[in-house]
């Protein structure tokens, strides 16, 4: 690559012995077209990702340590030290949201995480390509709908006069408010089932790809050795996707504080708030809906970011230590 | 386990299938068919309710099969205040947003993929760090407010311009393209911009198609940005109208529509109105889905494996 660049700009630079700065400038000039391509992207990240951290006008993340004022510029905001963090620490609803976030993530690990694997194993056992493609088409589609649409579908099915309660009534039961009740079990079940409906098919794709890369001669050898179907799944297919599963599991543990905002925000209401409100929804509530205490919301947000950062970094380190292919 | 190479035997030939095997096939098919019904049924119910007559919904405790097909609910959905406007907003955001996203993402991804880019590692980490750490909701909101995004349609286009995950997928794809192509073009005197647009983009068509569709679906589905930033009812996208109708369950027909319905003796069940709107919002996604499906598996795998 460097060779190609020199061909197009055949000036000898190496022998000039110029200063570091001049060399840097020359590098930029030489690759000006490449930087032209890079520029919009850099501007984007500076404005939308770095400015919120370091913004000199509103203090960026430093506003968590100052008393927010709508009338005065940031430089005149009163420094309050860790006041908002102490406030957060003392709030029962903050801890409830933290507990909900971790509990729901754990429930998802147990009941959602294995499902794409099982589905991939099932689909892999379908011999004919036609039905297999139909199943995959159907299972993957809901992934591309927004949570607003999915919750819309759920609301109609589960409302008092909907199909599900219609069947319950027909069987002599009383209608159940599936989406507005204080039962922990029912709320968790709704979260898990709706998320499976939306994304189990999509999640199985990566496992199907891993299965596709298994050496087919292994199956042939096993067949010759008289291995039955279950033995082939257990001794060939499963080992072939195990490493993928382990990496995804670790990454999901790292994401434990990402409280699936879109899903929960569209399902939350006054009745189930204390059960399913996660930290993301909590921060949103304090930022835009309740009391508008922006410094407090910024402090909770910063706390979440820092913990989340540590978790993600750890998870990614472990995943790479396992010698698996990663995206980065 | 013995894995000695043996002459290829067909993996599952018909003659080898035992009765137990066939039973297993039956069970597998059974499970998959049940799952298919579970996934399809909500959509069936959506269509069913969207074409149901008011009196049928009221009088039937378990409405499972259509008694009549009445498209009036769709007419009412289209007449819903700001519906037409919101479709315009959603189309604008989807078309312009996807176009700009694609342009900026492709350019950035290509530049990052070049080995001769000075400070390449630095720029890469500059991008990747944002996946791990951010300023949080409020500092981010204040930056956007300061830039005048409140009540601007562009808030749905510019702030979500780049998805870092897609950017990296695309960079990985560009990295996998053999260097010789670029080198010979350089000898012919082409610069990096020309090389990207004339040579690389056609080669990267599969990944670009994949990411186009992802961006388009994400823009069409977005409601969150509009919810936070948009007050002006004329600038609200379709998904947000739908959210207010379905999730907040606030159905505000507006005086004009109420009067028109009363004069024409039209009764529309709120469920039917909701489901008609849900259907109309789903249709565009359903239309691009075959293309999505054709590309996503291939595209995602191509991008990810070559890391």
Interface residues (C-beta under 8 A of the other chain):
Chain A: X1 X2 X3 X4 X5 X7 X8 X24 X27 X28 X31 X33 X34 X35 X36 X37 X38 X40 X41 X42 X44 X45 X47 X48 X49 X50 X51 X52 X53 X55 X57 X58 X59 X60 X61 X63 X119 X122 X123 X125 X126 X127 X131 X134 X135 X136 X137 X138 X139 X140 X141 X142 X144 X145 X146 X148 X149 X151 X152 X153 X154 X155 X156 X157 X159 X161 X162 X163 X166 X167 X169 X170 X197 X201 X205 X206 X208 X209 X216 X217 X218 X219 X220 X221 X222 X223 X224 X225 X228 X229 X230 X235 X262 X266 X283 X284 X287 X288 X294 X297 X298 X301 X302 X304 X305 X309 X312 X313 X325 X326 X327 X328
Chain B: X1 X2 X3 X4 X5 X6 X8 X9 X11 X12 X16 X20 X21 X24 X25 X28 X29 X31 X32 X35 X36 X38 X39 X40 X41 X42 X43 X45 X46 X49 X57 X61 X62 X63 X64 X103 X104 X105 X107 X108 X110 X111 X112 X114 X115 X116 X117 X118 X123 X126 X127 X128 X130 X132 X133 X134 X135 X136 X137 X138 X139 X140 X141 X142 X143 X144 X146 X147 X159 X161 X162 X165 X167 X168 X169 X172 X179 X182 X183 X186 X187 X189 X191 X192 X193 X196 X217 X221 X222 X223 X224 X228 X239 X242 X243 X246 X247 X271 X274 X275 X278 X281 X282 X285 X286 X289 X292 X293 X296 X297 X300 X301 X304 X305 X307
